[in-house]
């Protein structure tokens, strides 16, 4: 039997990453931040001067990417690029390259490779719909755009990066529209996903809810 998966999807800065990581820690599960793979392809394409429209080269880049994840750090060919990945320019490019079907196809097997015992928590846009359609629990995590822009602003400030809330809010909105409008694997809740608006909840409350939902499924024997 395959290891159980908890899929947490949602728009940019909805808190998926932090929540997914904590749920994984609590359960002793592995963790996949799928957005980091798209960001890695985006960063490598910017560095290698590959155009955002050049699907063939982008897909080759995605297929051959020497990416590793070590203790929350992300490496390309052994070089730590974690900080460069949090850049808004990188996030915007990631949303553009993620529209390309060949790029998504090239990353599919790599993402499924993270599924190992005792289980996996995966966050992204299409974890519940495309990558792990048989996930034991699917959560679609949202938050109002103003709340998400504020959270991203705090995150960047904490890292000493200068940011502007109005610009962040506009960029988030633009990325969400592009992610939701694309033809392949758009940002959308799976029909069997539980929707959770985190706007007025703390991280701890969101984590506790998801753990309770998961416990409920395991107790009912559906995992
Ligand atoms: O989760 P994130 O903000 O790091 O993701 C960056 C971009 O990558 C996002 O705008 C869309 C794309 N992405 C995707 O298309 N599918 C995923 N499963 C994860 C991210």
Boltz pocket constraint, residues with backbone or C-beta under 6 A from the ligand:
constraints:
  - pocket:
      binder: B
      contacts: [[A, 12], [A, 13], [A, 34], [A, 35], [A, 36], [A, 38], [A, 39], [A, 91], [A, 94], [A, 95], [A, 98], [A, 123], [A, 124], [A, 125], [A, 126], [A, 127], [A, 175], [A, 179], [A, 185]]
      max_distance: 6.0
